[in-house]
Structures are given as C-alpha cells and as structure tokens.
Amino acid sequence: MAGTETHHTLDLPKLEKPARLLIVVAPYYNDIAQSLIAGARATLERAGATHDLVEVPGALEIPTAIRIAFRQSNFDGFVALGCVIRGETTHYDTVCNDSSRALTLLGLEGACIGNGILTVENRAQAEVRADPADQDKGGGAAAAALHLIALTRRWGKPDGGVGFRPGGGSFRVAHAGDAGAEPDSGGGGIGPAGTKGRFGHD
C-alpha cells in the first residue's frame, strides 16, 4: 500500500556556510550499503556539504560510533546507514528497536542525525529502498540531517554561561535575553547584566 502513495519531499535547506557531516555505515549487506552511501553522498554534494565516512560492524554499533564522534569531534551532523533484514529469530526486533531508540536519544541530546537504517522483511524491499534512482533512503537520511543542521543554526543561542569574562575580571550569571550586553565596568560585579557588586570590601 505504501508503495503506491505519493509523498511530499522538502527542498534541501540553503546553508549560509558549508556543513561537515559524518556518514556511519554498517556494510553487513555491502551492496545495499553502497547504494545507500551513493544516495547520501549525492544529496550532500548538492547541498555543498562535505563528509567523512566510517564503517562499523553492524547496526547496533552505529549509534555508539555517532555518540563518540558527537562528543569528541566537530561534525555538524550525522547520517546513519545500514540494513536489517528479518530473519528467523527475534534478533531482528532487538536490532531494529535498539538502534532506532539510541539514535532518537542522541537526537534529543542535540545531535543532528538522519536515520537511514533500513528495516525490511526481505532483500527485494531493501534494494528498492536503497537504490538512489528509486526510493533513495540514503539520500533522504542525508537530507534529514541537513534540515536539522539548518534548524540548529537558525535557532542557535549565543555562547554564554557563568564565569569570568575574558580580559575583564568581571563575574556574572548569564540570563536569558542579555546576549550582547556590555561588560560591566569597574570592579568584579556578580549578578544579571547591568547589576554590579563587589567581592569583599571596598
């Protein structure tokens, strides 16, 4: 039924500065993986994005690899690619559910991830979905990551926090809405922007 439906696809976002993404692929079914990669790469190139690619043993390792890169590197986003075909045991359900849940949790932490891990009943379904000239799920996953990167940049908050200002000696608690406030002059005030005080005695 789903194969006969028409679907609306968003145009690729226009990024003011290039994005760098990491494609993480599990090449367990290598021909399927290569089709997914080809689709993802073509989409990223159309958007002017660059990418690195790493391979992991299976779909369950994809979220862990993305988590490592998210914590330790500076990629703008991630594309998860792989294929899980139903077998004779419940392992299929474990791999599908756990990999999807882990990617969702990483997304909620702020990682911009396009999920292109196919979960299918048979090889024929996987081939149609991976083919860049057909359903192009690899390209769709790359596009999803690019859209999330665009939203992150659109709604990004300026750096802030609590601590000493560079070159100042002033200390304050950052509050929402005080981005761009002028540094406190004089002694080391503490408090919202514009509220001055002293450490110790005058």
Secondary structure as UniProt FT lines:
FT   HELIX           2..4
FT   STRAND          20..25
FT   HELIX           30..46
FT   TURN            47..48
FT   STRAND          50..55
FT   TURN            59..60
FT   HELIX           61..72
FT   STRAND          77..85
FT   HELIX           91..108
FT   TURN            109..110
FT   STRAND          113..120
FT   HELIX           123..130
FT   TURN            132..135
FT   HELIX           137..154
FT   STRAND          162..164
FT   TURN            166..168
FT   STRAND          171..173
FT   TURN            176..177
FT   TURN            179..180
FT   TURN            193..194
//
